[in-house]
Amino acid sequence: MWLEMTINDIAKMAGVSRMTVSRVLHGGYVSEAARARVEEVIGKTGYVPDVRAQALRSGSSKLVGILLPALDSEVVRNIVEKLIEGMERNGYQSILLRYGGSIPRMLQQIQALKGRGVDGMILMIMTDTQELVQAATEFPAPVVTIGPCALPGVSGVVHNDEAAFRQMTEQVVEAGYQRIGTLFPGDSSSMTQLRRKSVEQVLKERGIPVCQEWMIQLDYETLPHTEYGVPLGQQVLALRDRPQVFISASDRIAFGVKQHLQANGIQVPQELAVTGAGNTELAQLTQPPFPTIDMNIPQIVQLAQKYLLQQMQAPKGEREMLRGCVEATVVWRGLS
């Protein structure tokens, strides 16, 4: 019986209009009492709206695509969870696709989202290439990027990694440290290059030698983010002459290296300190907690959602390119 339910049946059973049911289904405004009655009927009947029929009638699939590098990063997961929640509040379901840091794979996934007929797409990028710019600008629906750089002709939110890692390095120097190294993943993305360049630039400006042996980077790119700690820690242990502190690309890297060093008899931070990025629970709950960078995820998500919704709601010929830059904050907890 319930398999043949329609929106009109739900309205009749709940004692409300068809429009009220539609508003409940799409996150629109209705009174709490009416919403409760409709949701009760939907719960009892197991009613599921016919999305394909709705798309044909409205010209909207009520789907958005979210393309992300991977889910092994706490920062990425936090952003994605908030994006999904925000889109649901606005009546959209999200399709998540991963590209694993591979540009060819990203281009394939963009085509997959095009085939799904999404109303809009959020790209979490780590770098920019001409192929990616072309794919984004030719996409038939609005596109918003999130990343350390912007794509020409595409709306986006830039998280200012360059300034963030510059601030962290300056804070470390102000704390009296002169022997400073870095720990970064083994990729050539714009994100990694910007972060490492910012650290080295501050050291040069302060007259502090940049020891390339201490600028440690993984030799391969395929390892999951959660497993970076051991190989990076092994490279640190192999150093005959070690720095006082390592500025890490993420909290996950800092935490993993810290664990590996401690397991091999090195006291952290007394003998060798680390800093992170992301302000995740790993940085907050480890003892002692290490300094990190708060990427201001709520603002990143707020702007990305705002830009995508504005463009999806605007007529195709009236869409404006929207840009925003989000500044991060150093969460300083000391290094001793």
N, C-alpha and C positions, 0 to 999 in steps of 0.2 A: 504493500500500500504506500509506504513512505517513499518508494523509489520514483513514484510519479508526481511527487509534490512539486508545486510551482510557487513562485513568489506570491501569486494571488492567494493560494491556499494558506501560506504562512500568514499573510495579512489578515485573512478572514479568521483564522484560529486565534490570532493575537488580539483581534479587535481593533486593528489600526489600518491605516491606508497602505496601499502598495508603495507609495513614495516613502513612507516612514520605514518600511522594511528595507527599501533600497538604500536609504541613508544609513541605517544600522550596518548593512553589509559593506558599505564603502566608507565608513568612518565619519559620516556627516553628523550634524547636530540634530539630536532629538531629546525629548525629556527623559530623565532617568527611569521614570515609570514605564514609558513606552518601550525604551530600550530593554528593560528587564523582561517585559512580556514577550517581545520578539525573540530575545535570546533564549528564553525558556522554551518556546515552541521549537526553535531551531535545535536546541539540545535534545528535546524529546523525539523529534522526527528524524534527526540526523541529516537535515536538509543541506545540500551542497549546491551553490549556484552554478549554472552552466557558464563557465568562463568563456568558452568559445562563442556561444551565442551572444553573450554580453559584448564581446569584442567586435563581432559583426555589426551589432546595433549601434554601438557608440564610436566605433573606429579606434578604440583604445583597448589594449590587452591587459592594462593594469599590472604590467610586469616591468620591472627594471632589472638590468643586468649589473652585477658587481664583479669586476675582473680584478683578481688579486694575485700577488706573487706566490704566496703559500699561507698555510694556517699554522705554521710552527713558530710564529712570532707572536708574543703576547700583545704587542702594540697593534699589529694587523688584526688580530682577533678582536681586540677591544673596539677598534674602529668599525669593523664589519658588524659586530653585534649591535652597536648603536645605530649604524645605517639601516640595518634590517628593522629595528624597532621603530625608527623614525618613518621609514617608508610604510610600514604597516599602519601606523597612526594616520597616514594620509591615503590609505586605501590601496596601496601597492604591495604586491608580493615580489620577493627578490629571488633572482637566479644567480647563484654563486658559481664562478668558474675560476680555476687556478691555471697559471701559466708557468710556474716554477722558475721564474727569472729568465725564461727563454723568449726572445722577441719573436722568432718564428711561431712558437706555440701561442703567444699572445695574439698574433695576427689570425691564427686559426680559430681561437676562441672568440675573437671579435666577429668573425664570419658566422660562428655558431649562434651568437646572440642576435645577429642580424636575421638569421633564419627563424629564430623564435618570435620575431616580431615585437621585441621589447619597446616600450614607450620611451626609454632613456637608458643611459649607460654611465656607470661610474668606473673609471679606470684608475687603479692604484699603481702608479708607475715608479720605477726606480731609475730610469734613464729615458733618453729621447733619441729617436732615429727618424730619418726621413720616411721610412716605410710606416712607422707608427703614426707620424703626423698625417700622412696620406690616408691611412685607414680610419683615423679619428675624424678627420674633416669630411670624409666621404660617407661616414655612417649616416643612415637615413633618419636617425632619431637624435635628440640632444645628447651631448657627451660632456661630462665634467671629469677632470683629472684630479687626483690627489697625489702629491709627490714633492720631491725636492726641487723640481723645475717645472716650467709650464711648456705646453706645446703650442706653437704658433697657430693662431686662428681658432683655438679651442678654449672653452671656459675651464677654469681650474682653481684649485686651492693649493698654494705652495706652503709647505712647512719649512721654515727657514733654518735648515740644517747647518748652513755655513755659519750663521750668527750664533747658533746654539753651541756648536763645538768650539767656536772661538771663545765664547764666554766661559765654558768649562776649562779650557786651557789657561786662560788668564787667571781664573780662580786658583788653579793648581799652582801656577807660578807665584801668585800673591801669597800662597800658603808657605812659600819658601823652597819649593822643589825645583831643581835644576836638571836632574837626570830623568827625562820623560820619554816614554815610548808609547806606541799605539798597538791596538789589537783589532784587526778588521777581517771581514770575510774575504774569500778569494774570488772577488768578481771585479769587473771594470766598470760598474754602473756609475752613473752620475752621482748617486747618493754616496757611494764609498769614496769617490774621488773628491767630492766637495768636503766631506767630513775630514778626511786625512789632510787635504790641502790647508784647511782652516787651522788645524793643529800646528802643522809645520810653519805656517805663515806667522803665527803668534810667537813661536820659538825664535824665528829669525828676527822678528821685530824687537824681541827682548834680548837679543844677543846670546841666545842659548844654542849651543851646537845641536844640529839635527843628526843624530846617529842612526843611519839607515838600518843598522843591524837590530835596533830596537823598534823599528817600524814594521812590526810583524803582521803578515797577511797569510791566510791559508793558501796552500799551493793548488787547491782544486775547488770547484764550485758546486759539486753535486751533493755534498754532505748536508743533511738537514740542519737547520739552525740550532735545534736542541742538542746537537752533538758537536758543536764547535769547540766546547771547552777543553776536551782532552787533547786534540792535536795542537791547539794553540798553546795549551799549558805545557805540552812536551817541547814546543819550540822555545818557550820561556826557560824551561829547565836546562835546555841545551846551551844557553848563553853562558859564556865564561864570565862575562862582566854584565851585570844586570842594572837596569834603571831603578829609580826609587818608586816610580809609579807608572802604570799603564792606563791610558785613556782608551776605553773600549767603545766599540760601535754600538753595543746594546747591553742591557742588564743581563740578558741570557749569557752573553759571552763573558762578562765580568764575573757572574756567578759561577759559571762552569770552570773558568780558569782559577778562580779563588779556591774552589773545591779541590781541583787537581793539585794545586800548589800545596794546600794544607795536608792533603793525603801523602805528599812527599816531603813533609817535615818543614815547610816554609811557613812562617807565621805571617798571616795577612790580617791587618795592614802593617804590622810592626816592621817586618823586613821588606815587604814589597806590597804597595797599595794598588787598588784598582778603582776606576770610576766606570759608571754605566750610562745608559741612555734609555729612556722610556718611562721611568718612575713606576715600574711594575712592582708587584708584591715581592719579587725576588730581591729587589734592592731595599725594600722597606722592612722585610721580615728577617733577612739574614743578620747574623750577629758577628761583629757589629755591622750595622747597615752602611752601605757605601754611597758616596755622592752619585747623583744621577741627573738626567735632564728630563724635565716634564714637557712632553711634546704638545700639551694643550689639546688633547684629543676632542673634548667636547666642542671646542670652537671649530676645529677642522671639520667635524661631522656636521655641525650646524650650518656652516657655509656651503659645504658640498650639497647637502640636502636642499638648502634654500635655492642655490643656483639651478639645480636640476629641476626642481618643482616649478620654478619661474619659467624655465625654458619649455618644459612640457606643457604648461598651461597657456603659453603664448602662441599665437598663430605663427605658422612656419616662417613667413616672410618678415616677422617682427621680432624674432629672437635676437637678443643682444649677447655679445661675448662678455662674460662676467669673470672677474679675477679677484682673488683675495690672497693675502699673505698672513700666515699665523706665526707669531713669535713663540719660542719656547722659553722655559725658565730653568735655571740651574737650581737644583735642590742640593744645597751644600750640607754635608753631614760630617765634614772633617775627614782626614786621612790617617789619623793615628789613634 
